[in-house]
């Protein structure tokens, strides 16, 4: 038996399932809720993305500084990473974190013209024009000073080369110099620079010439900002019977360049030529008889606090003198420090004495060569085994050569389109109509 339906004509209640406006009402409520929550969700998403970017930057900053391939591979991951690595902010923070730029490789000064770069990391320098027969004259602050002979004028020409980009800057030629020997140095000209990646900025080249006939030394400076050479500073180097010459490239300690001078082939009469970059003054420092008697084949070194040092290696005994300045401004050589390297420095033929061939300015790193190869020595740690730089660059009593370390932070080149092109090849790039 069917029951009669009951109605409530005066009731305001109705079943929601039968309300024709129920779907519309639900959409209105959902939209209102979305309006209430969307700003919060967007802000949260932006905050999370910012945290991710900061985390990525913190990770990339901590990549090993002497493995340039790490940053290059990170550069190719995606466009946001590329933009991050190409920014000045990342470079500044990367330099602040690592402080001291790494040695990416080295050049060597050889009797024959040679400008070969020998990597000690995975950084590869671009090739130079082979027809110029370049020789390396100096290397500092991410720049390499090259020399070649102008065949028409038969005069040496200087070129500043940036191994990061391959760019070359030909310097204006000097006046004819006469008979003598010369040395040149390149350095950054920017104020308050940390010299980690400044090779694109202004630079100076200091050219020092020893006049054999006039028995004087002159120095002039090339500025990349003016594109010209300055007038010469002059100092008397005294009379000498034997030919006076430079024994190795200069060393920069503080705001002063130092050049080691030899008279003839004998170490006796050895002195140091000093060029003050601040005052543009040229002077000579004479070594005491005690030091003259003790040295065999010395090199100049520079500490991280701007002191000049003299290092000498004889029969595995390393001797170091530091030049100290007292409160009154009087400079003198401190007491000699001796270090025995016999248990640290590998050698094959004891008849061939090891020799110092260079250093890294502003550090405790020096380079020594034996019959087995060339080694890096950290004077702070003196740990064994020593790092070998080259097995084929070994000591030859008949050949005098020097190492010039190439020291710089490496940053991937900011080349537009690298990531976009790779993405397009993978099918993820944006196609233009």
Beta strands, then each sheet from edge to edge (+ up, - down):
strand 1: 103-109
strand 2: 118-119
strand 3: 135-140
strand 4: 143-150
strand 5: 155-161
strand 6: 168-170
strand 7: 180-188
strand 8: 203-211
strand 9: 216-223
strand 10: 228-229
strand 11: 233-236
strand 12: 244-246
strand 13: 251-253
strand 14: 256-263
strand 15: 266-276
strand 16: 281-286
strand 17: 299-302
strand 18: 308-314
strand 19: 317-325
strand 20: 331-333
strand 21: 337-340
strand 22: 355-359
strand 23: 365-369
strand 24: 374-378
strand 25: 387-390
strand 26: 402-407
sheet 1: 2+ 1- 26+
sheet 2: 3+ 4- 5+ 6-
sheet 3: 7+ 8- 9+ 10-
sheet 4: 7+ 8- 9+ 11-
sheet 5: 12+ 14- 13+
sheet 6: 12+ 14- 15+ 16-
sheet 7: 17+ 18- 19+ 20-
sheet 8: 17+ 18- 19+ 21-
sheet 9: 22+ 23- 24+ 25-
end
